[in-house]
Each structure stands twice: as C-alpha cells, then as structure tokens.
Amino acid sequence: RGALSSVLNAFTWDNREHLEKDSRDESPAKNILKIEQDIPEDNSVEYPIAFDDEYLQPNSVIDSQNVYVVHTAKQIADTEKRAYVVALKLRDWVNEHIRDKTMDVGFASASQTLNSKEGDCTEHAVLLAALLRSLGIPARVAVGLIYQPQEGSEFGNFVFHMWTEAYLGQSYGGKSQWVALDATMPEHPVDATHLKIADSSLANPADWMRLTQKVSALTG
C-alpha cells in the first residue's frame, strides 16, 4: 500500500487527469485513473486572455518577448482571434518547423529553437508555449510519461515526455480550463497515453531540474 501511495502522490491531479474510486472495490489498489478529453467547452473565447502574469510573461527559457517569436506567432494566427483555433495552428506549425527531431539539444530557449529548427519534446513544448504567450494566451509546460510501443512486442514502456498546456478561460463549472497540446505528436486531444506528473511556467530556472527529478523518481 505504501508503494502504491508513493506512485499516486507523484501525479498532478486536475480537470483532465484524476482518480476515481472503483465502486465495486474500495481497496486502494482498485482506484481508477481517469483521463478525459480536455477540449474547451467554449471554442469562441478570443485572445488575449487575462490570467496570472506568471503564465503570460516571458522568462529566460520561454522568451516570448523575442521579436522573431512575436512576429512568427502573429503571422501564423493571421486574422484568427479564437484562442483555441490559434493554439491548434501554432501546435501544428511547431511540429513542422522543428525538422530535426533530435535528442542532442540540451534545453534550448524558444528563440534558439525557432532559429535552429531542431530539438526533442522539450524544445517543441517550450517553443509552443512562447508563441502562445506572445499572443496573450497563457501557457505552461507539462511533464510526465508517454506510452511508447516496442517493435515486435505486444507490450511497451512509459518514457519521459514534455508537452504544452494553454489556458483557454473557465469551464462552465467555473474551473480553470487548461488544454493539453502536444507539438511533438500533434494529434488532438492528448490521449490517455499521456500521464501528467507536474506542470510549470518555467519562471524559475530550477524548475527544469525539479520536473525531471520528479519523473526520474517515479521511473527509477
């Protein structure tokens, strides 16, 4: 039971990902992990969107004030003002722009990735977050595990992954509406193979180490 509690405590529970008790069995081992599609309930919300500055302001990694980041985001958005539609356009653009899908990059800033066109999931997530913020759409990164099939086997593994979350207003229940966007694999919505462990604005440079350590503690 202690080991199970440690695993469950590693995850960040939110509107998309939460535990439910199995009504047929009250034991802790019978908790059901429920991951719901987080398509916004109101697709007509326009940007800019007012929210906590931490998720709107630039920082050393998500350098959304960079002139090239701002210019690129405006070009992609064009005349579209609906935040969700623009978020999907930006997600798809990032996937196409980063041509060299390599893990050789350390942890590049958004502007560095915009210029180099290379990187792994972290560069995809950071660049998308910066493009969103530059338009006034609050954004953060999420880290967790993603299911990776193994060739020649019916089983696979869960491996480290990072993606982006955009705040698109409040749901009808009054809760914050964070929508997951994966520019590395731009199918939408982010499905049940994405297990979120933590999220961050990356305002604190130490957050990157904290996030990776949290995932490593779970995967061993």
PAKE-334821 format. One record per residue: y negated, x, z negated of N, C-alpha, C, O in turn. Coordinates in steps of 0.2 Angstrom, whole numbers, plus 5000, padded with zeros to 4 digits. Each point is the difference from the previous one (the first is absolute). Layout:
BEGIN
YXZYXZYXZYXZ/...
This chain:
BEGIN
500650045000499449965000499450045000499549995003/500550074993499450055000499950025007499450015002/501150015002499950035006499749955005499550015004/500749934995499849945005499249994998499649995005/500250014989499449994998499550055003499449995002/500850084998499650055002499949995008499450015002/501149975001499949995007499549945002499650015004/500549944992499649945001499250014998499649985003/500350074992499450014998499650055005499450014999/501050025005499750045005499649975006499650025003/500649914998499749975005499349964998499949994994/499750005011499349964999500149935002500149995006/499949974989500149935002499449965002499550014997/500549965009499449965002500249945004500549984999/499049995005500149945003500650015005500449955002/499750115001500550015005500750014997500549985003/499550064992500650034997500149984993499550024996/501049945002500049994993500749984998500549995004/499750014990500749984997500049934998499549974998/501150005004500149934998500750004996500550045002/499549924993500750004996500549965004499849955003/500850074997500549965003500249944996500350024994/499649925008500149954995500749994999500249964995/500350075009500749994998500250064995500649994998/499050065001500250054996499450034996499650035004/500449974990499450024996500050084999499550024997/501050015004500150074999499550045004499849985005/499950084992499550045004500250025007499750015004/501050014996500350025006499949955006500250015006/499749934992500049945005499349985002499949955003/499650104996499349985002500050015008500450045003/499249915000500050005007499350035002499549984998/500550085006499450025003499849965006500450005005/499049974995499849965005499450035004499550014996/500550005010499550025004499849955005500449985004/499050004996499849945004499550035006499750054999/500349925006499550015006499349994997499849954998/499850105003499350004997499549995006499550035000/500749925004499549985005499449964997500249964996/499250065005499449964997500049935001500249975005/499749994990500049935000499449975004500049955003/499550094998499449985004499850065004499750054998/500549945009499950055005499350015002499850045005/499849914993499350005003499550044996499450005002/500850034992499550044996499750055005500450045003/499049974996499650055004499850064996499949994994/500150075009499750064996499350005002499749985005/499950064990500250034994500249964995499849944999/500750084996500249974995499850034993500150064999/499649904997499850034994500650014995500449964999/499650104998500550024995499850064996499550025001/501050004995499850064996499950065004500350015005/499150024994499850065004500550055001500050045005/500549974990500550055000500450005007500350055002/499849895000500449985006499650005006500249985006/499150034994499649995005499650075002499850015006/500150034989499650065000500550065003500650004999/499150055005500350055002500250054994499750004995/500850045006500250064996500250065004500050005006/500250054991500250065003500649995005500050045005/500449924994500649995004499949945005500050005006/499849944991499849945005499350015001499549964997/500350085008499350025001499749955005499850015006/500149934992499849945004499350005003499849965004/499850094993499350005002499950055006499550015003/501150034999500050045005499749975006500349955002/499350085002499749975006500549985005499949955003/500650094998500549995005500549944998500249965004/499950044989500449944998499649945001500349955002/499150054996499649935000500049985008500149945001/499750115003500049985007500649985003500049955004/500650084994500649985003500249934997500249955004/499750034990500149934997499649955004500349955001/499150065000499649955003500249995008500049955002/500250115001500249995007500749955000500049965004/500450064991500749965000499849934998500349955004/499350034992499949934997499649975006500149945001/499550095002499649975006499649944997499650014995/500549935008499649944997500449964995499749954998/500950075001500449964995499850014993499950064998/500049884999499750014993500549974995499950014994/500749975008500549974995500450074997500250045004/499749964990500350064997500750025001500250055001/500249894999500750015000500250025008500450055001/499349925003500150025007499850075002500350045003/499149984994499850075001500550054996500150065003/500149924992500550054996500650015004500350065000/500049895003500550015005499950045006500450045002/499049955001499850055005499950074998500250045004/499549974990500050074998500750034998500150065002/500349904995500750024999500350035006500350055000/499749915005500350015007499750065003500450055003/499049964997499650065003500250064996500150055004/499949954990500250064996500750035002500150055001/500449905000500750025002500050035007500350055001/499349935003499950035007499650065000500250055004/499349964992499650055000500350074997500050055003/500449944992500450054997500650025004500549974999/499450075006500650015005500550054998500649995001/499250064995500550044997500249984993499750014995/500949965005500349974994500350064996500750005000/499050044996500250064997499950004993499649974997/500950064999500050014993499750064998500050024994/499750025011499850074999499350004997499750054998/499949895002499350004997500149994993500449964997/499250074999500050004993499849934998500449954999/498950045000499749934998499350005003499650014996/500449975010499350005003499649954999500249944998/499150075002499549945000500149965006500250025005/499449924994500049965006499750035006500250005006/499250034993499750035006500450065003499950015006/500450034990500450055002500649975005500150035005/500249924993500549975004499749975006500450005005/499149974994499649975006500050055006500049995006/499850074992499950065004500750035003500050015006/500450004989500650035002500649965003500450025004/499649914995500449965003500850014998500449995003/499650044991500750024997500149984993499550004996/501149995002500149994993500649954999500349985004/499950014989500549964999499849934997499449985001/500949994994499849934998499450014996499649954999/500350114997499450004996499450005004499449974999/500650075007499450005004499949945004499449985000/501149985001499949935003499749964995499549965002/500750044992499749954995499350024998499649954999/500350115000499350024999499549995005499449974999/500850045008499549995005499949925001499449985001/501149984998499949935000499549984995499649955001/500550074993499649984994499350025001499549964999/500450105004499350025002499749955005499449994999/500950005006499749955005499949944998499549975001/500950004994499949934997499450014996499549955001/500450104995499450004995499450015004499549974998/500550075008499450015003499749935003499450005001/501049955000499849945002499849954994499849945001/500350084993499949964994500649964998499949954997/500750075005500649974998500350044995500350065001/499849924992500350044995500750025002500449965002/499750104996500750035002500250054995499650034996/501149975003500350054995500750025004500249975005/500150094992500650025002500649974995499850004994/500849995009500549994996500650055001500150025006/500249994989500650055000500649964998500049964995/500650065007500649974998500650035004500050065002/500549904999500650025003500149955006499849945000/500550095006500149965006500850025001500250055000/500149895002500750015002500150035007499749985005/500750084995500150035007500750005001500450034997/499849945009500750005002500350075001499650045003/501049974996500350065002500549995006500449965000/499450085005500450005006500850014999500250054997/500249905006500750014999500249974994500650014998/499049964998500249974993499749934999499549995003/500949974994499849934998499550004994499749954999/500250114998499650014994499450045002500050045005/499449964991499550045001499750024994500350004995/499150035005499750034994499349974999499749985005/500050024989499349984999499650074999500250044996/499349975008499650065000499349994999499849945001/499850114997499349994999499649985006500250015006/499349954993499649975005499349984997500049984994/499550025011499349984998499849955005500150015006/499549944992499749965005499449974997499750034995/499949935008499449984999500049924997500449975003/499150024993499949934998499349985001499550044998/500349905005499349985001499949944996500449955000/499050054997499849944996499749955004499550015003/500849934998499749955005499849934996500149955003/499650064991499749944997500549984995500550034998/499449914999500549974995500449955003499849965005/500850034993500549955002499749934997499650004996/500749955006499949934997500150004993499749954996/500750095001500250004993499550044996500150014994/499450025009499550044997500250074999499650044996/500949985006500350074999499750055006499949975006/500050094993499850055005500550005005500650004999/499250005008500450005005500050075004499750015004/500850034993500150065003500650005005500549974999/499350055007500549995006500350075002499650055001/501049964999500350075002500050015007500249955004/499650114998500050025008500350075000499850044997/500749965008500350065000499950035008500349985004/499250074996499950035006500550045003500050025006/500450014990500650045002500549965004500250025005/499949924993500549965003499649935000500149964996/499650025009499549955000500349935001499649955002/501050044997500249934999499749964994499950034995/500049915006499649964995500449944999500249975005/499950014989499850034994500450054997500650015003/499150034993500550054997500549974996499949964996/500750065006500649954997500350034994499850044996/500849935002500350024994500350075000500350024994/499750015011500250075000499550054997500150064998/499349915001499450044996500049984993499849944998/500450114998500049994992499450034998500050064999/499549914999499450034997500150024993500249964996/499550105003500150034993499350004997499949994994/499650035010499350014997499549995006500250015005/499149984993499550005005499450044997500050014994/499650015010499450044998499450005005500149995006/499350014992499450015004499950075002499750025005/500750034992499950075001499350034999499850055002/499949914993499350024998500150074996499550045000/501049964996500250064996500450055004500649985002/499350085000500450045004500750014996500550025004/499549984990500750004996500449955001500650004999/499249945004500449945001500650025005500549974999/499450075006500550025005500650034996500649985001/499350064994500550034996500449954996500650004999/498949964998500349954995500549955004500549984998/499350005008500449955004500650035002500649975000/499450105003500650035002500550014994500650005001/499150024993500450014994500449944998500650004998/499049945003500349944998500649985004500549974998/499550045009500549995004500650054999500649985000/499250084999500550054999500449994994500650014999/499149964995500349984994500649955001500550004997/499349965008500549945001500650025005500549984999/499350075005500650025005500450054998500550025002/499250024993500450064997499950065005500350054998/
